[in-house]
Amino acid sequence: MGDDPDGVTDPAPEGGDPDGAVVGPGASRTGNQAARQGSWTADPPVTPSPPPGLLPRLKSYEGHPAAVSATGKDPVNLPMIRHWCEALGDTNPAYTGPDATAPPTMLQAWTMGGLSGHTGGRAPAYDELLALLDESGCTSVVATDCEQEYLQPLRPGDEITFDTVIESVSDRKTTKLGTGHFVTTRTDVRVAGTLVGTHRFRILKYAPARRPKKPPRPRPVVNRDNAGFWEGVEQRRLLIQRCTACATLRFPWLPGCAHCGGPDWDTVEASGDGTVYSYVVMHHPPFPAFDPPYAVALVELAEGVRMISNVVGTPYDKVRIGTPVRLEFRAYDDDLVLPVFSAVEAVETAEAMESMEAVEEGA
């Protein structure tokens, strides 16, 4: 249940950093690389201690029945098989016609009680076990996996019975979700007394982790090559380098011109208008100080250069290539201001609302 410390990231757009969003030249990397460089240290989840003597009490339920000689609410039937196959897009001809069999993976479906539950066969041990876990603080639950073994096919008209046993309760485990215990049940499914399949189902009953305080956003790395850029940001100005020899604009900031090699430069202030040239939506791994999912865009400025930044004020799933955006400067704390972009439509809507509020206040 542990997380891969390096995770999987969406490929960044051209010029991007695969470890996360980079805003402006020389900005520090975020996420795992920042952790490796010592920018921040991610604290483990804070979880409560278990009550004394809990584990032996939990283990005492192993081997106890959860259901005895329970019956399926419906016989194996073609309508349910058809609905299952349509939902999964399974067109196997073995599941249709007069000689149809049920898909093997439907094994659990024939044992399920639906919203009304089963009227008989349920034993109290499983409910008692879950109640004990609730009392210990493990009030949340997530299904983790299942294992199935198929011994013979099920056919329309088969009436199934099943017995379920609490097979195991794990020692206390800590996961990213929180700390708790894995509970595994085994269900033996029979037709006319013959075992046709076995279904193991595992859940995690856990106490949700209390997350540590969100760390500050990573700081940009400022050096002699990009110091002028960050000085401009402090003044709420987005400055682009311009070679004084050939007038080529360049971004991010560099010590020399890549076009002619000239070392001298001055600056041009960006108008703030641009369009989304490319983008990714970051889902995983989650980086401290960032709240996924969020959009990281390669923005083409009106002046022709491109820079990577976040698109804010617009739902991440509404960002598109070609979306017009406008520059704004956002203060993330007392010491950090970064250039970000908002969709023009969102900016105009906000400005219109502010104008209406001003008119109403004046009236």
PEVEN-V927288 format. One record per residue. SS is DSSP state (helix for helix, strand for strand, loop for the rest). OMEGA is omega in whole degrees, -180 to 180 (999 if undefined). Layout:
BEGIN
<<SS & OMEGA> <SS & OMEGA>>
END
This chain:
BEGIN
<<loop & -180> <loop & 180> <loop & 173> <loop & -175> <loop & 179> <loop & 172> <loop & 178> <loop & 179> <loop & 171> <loop & 178> <loop & -179> <loop & 176> <loop & -177> <loop & -180> <loop & -175> <loop & 179> <strand & -177> <loop & 179> <loop & 177> <strand & -177> <loop & 175> <loop & -178> <loop & 176> <loop & -177> <loop & 175> <loop & -179> <loop & -178> <loop & 179> <loop & -179> <loop & 171> <helix & -171> <helix & -178> <helix & 178> <helix & 179> <helix & -180> <helix & -179> <helix & 176> <loop & 179> <loop & 176> <loop & 177> <loop & -179> <loop & 178> <loop & 177> <loop & 178> <loop & 178> <strand & -177> <loop & -178> <loop & 176> <loop & -179> <loop & 175> <loop & 179> <loop & 176> <loop & -177> <helix & -173> <helix & 178> <helix & 179> <helix & 178> <helix & -178> <helix & -178> <loop & 179> <loop & 179> <loop & -179> <loop & 179> <loop & -180> <strand & 172> <strand & 175> <strand & -178> <strand & 178> <strand & 176> <strand & -179> <strand & 176> <loop & -178> <loop & 179> <loop & 171> <loop & 171> <loop & -173> <loop & -176> <helix & 180> <helix & 179> <helix & 177> <helix & -179> <helix & 179> <helix & 180> <helix & -177> <helix & 179> <helix & -179> <helix & -177> <helix & -178> <loop & -178> <loop & -177> <loop & 180> <loop & -178> <helix & 179> <helix & -176> <helix & 179> <loop & 175> <loop & -174> <loop & -179> <loop & -175> <loop & 168> <strand & 178> <loop & 173> <loop & -178> <helix & -176> <helix & 174> <helix & -174> <loop & -178> <loop & -175> <helix & -177> <helix & 180> <helix & -172> <loop & -175> <loop & -179> <loop & -177> <loop & -178> <loop & 178> <loop & 179> <loop & -180> <loop & -179> <loop & 176> <loop & -177> <strand & 178> <loop & -174> <loop & -171> <helix & -176> <helix & 178> <helix & 178> <helix & 179> <helix & -180> <helix & 178> <helix & 178> <helix & 177> <helix & 176> <helix & -179> <helix & -179> <loop & 180> <loop & 180> <loop & -172> <loop & -180> <strand & -178> <strand & 174> <strand & 175> <strand & -175> <strand & -179> <strand & 174> <strand & 177> <strand & 180> <strand & 175> <strand & -176> <strand & -177> <loop & 174> <loop & -175> <loop & 173> <loop & -177> <strand & 177> <loop & -178> <loop & 179> <loop & 174> <loop & -175> <strand & 168> <strand & -179> <strand & 174> <strand & -180> <strand & 180> <strand & 173> <strand & -172> <strand & -178> <strand & 170> <strand & -174> <loop & 168> <loop & 180> <loop & -178> <strand & 176> <strand & 178> <loop & 178> <loop & 178> <loop & -177> <strand & -177> <strand & -180> <strand & -174> <strand & 173> <strand & 179> <strand & -179> <strand & 174> <strand & 176> <strand & 179> <strand & 176> <strand & -176> <strand & -177> <strand & 170> <strand & -178> <loop & 177> <loop & -179> <strand & 179> <strand & -179> <strand & 180> <strand & 179> <strand & -178> <strand & 173> <strand & -177> <strand & -175> <strand & 175> <strand & 171> <strand & 171> <strand & -170> <strand & 171> <strand & -177> <strand & -179> <loop & 172> <strand & -173> <loop & 176> <loop & -180> <loop & -179> <loop & -179> <loop & 179> <loop & 178> <loop & -179> <loop & -179> <loop & 175> <loop & 175> <loop & -178> <loop & 178> <loop & -175> <loop & -180> <loop & -176> <loop & -177> <helix & -180> <helix & 178> <helix & -176> <helix & 173> <helix & 176> <helix & 179> <helix & 178> <helix & 179> <loop & -177> <loop & 176> <loop & 177> <loop & -174> <strand & 178> <strand & 177> <strand & 175> <strand & 178> <strand & -180> <loop & 180> <loop & -175> <loop & 177> <loop & 178> <loop & 175> <strand & 179> <strand & 176> <loop & 3> <loop & -177> <loop & -179> <loop & -179> <loop & -179> <loop & -178> <loop & 179> <loop & -178> <loop & -177> <loop & 180> <loop & -179> <loop & -177> <loop & -173> <loop & -177> <strand & 167> <strand & -176> <strand & 173> <strand & 178> <strand & -180> <loop & 178> <loop & -178> <loop & 179> <strand & 179> <strand & 176> <strand & 177> <strand & 179> <strand & 177> <strand & 180> <strand & 169> <strand & 173> <strand & -177> <strand & 176> <loop & -173> <loop & -1> <loop & 177> <loop & 179> <loop & 174> <loop & -179> <loop & 177> <loop & -179> <loop & 180> <loop & -5> <loop & 178> <strand & -175> <strand & 173> <strand & -172> <strand & 166> <strand & -174> <strand & 174> <strand & -179> <strand & 180> <loop & -180> <loop & 175> <loop & 178> <loop & -178> <strand & 177> <strand & 179> <strand & 178> <strand & 176> <strand & 171> <strand & -174> <strand & 176> <loop & 180> <loop & 178> <loop & -176> <helix & -177> <helix & 176> <helix & 179> <loop & -179> <loop & 172> <loop & -178> <loop & 179> <loop & 176> <strand & -179> <strand & -180> <strand & -177> <strand & 166> <strand & 179> <strand & -176> <strand & 176> <strand & 180> <strand & 170> <strand & -175> <loop & -174> <loop & -174> <strand & 173> <strand & -179> <strand & 173> <strand & 177> <strand & -177> <strand & 175> <strand & 175> <strand & -176> <helix & -179> <helix & 179> <helix & 179> <helix & -179> <helix & 178> <helix & 180> <helix & 179> <helix & 179> <helix & 179> <helix & 178> <helix & 179> <helix & 179> <helix & 179> <helix & 179> <helix & 179> <helix & -180> <helix & 179> <helix & 179> <helix & 179> <loop & 999>>
END
